[in-house]
């Protein structure tokens, strides 16, 4: 999509969140201790932390960034 839409000055990026505290994946849920053991920061992220990355990608500072995958996952994929 980045190649297709680039000529229209449209950027396309993917935000890949790791464990985020939510109603479906609570930081105090049954498997929370195990999930925290998998990530270097040993905690769940917040929706606000993911939103900050999305806001950056939607803003002018990321105008030259396209076709990228941004992982917001506490190093889970490291």
Steps between C-alpha positions, in 0.01 A plus 500: 500500500786738572619463139150539359406805704836676522448692176190654662717608798323248725711312751421147616653355815413216736487531878550162666415515871623252755317429825276800564285529811141484377166342586584201280861471624512640855830556676354319800353208303563129543803487270637847577801380702603267218460771237706745708773236525530505119574871462820683600314790667295245698177696472201553279479807282221753510265605223646850536849370418373345178299813421816709531669297227190522279486877554865529397439297184199717414693822554737701283814364672436160337427641155793311344424175681304242302497123462624453855400272784521661843486260792375645828560191705742546788766310308283190473629442147862573588 
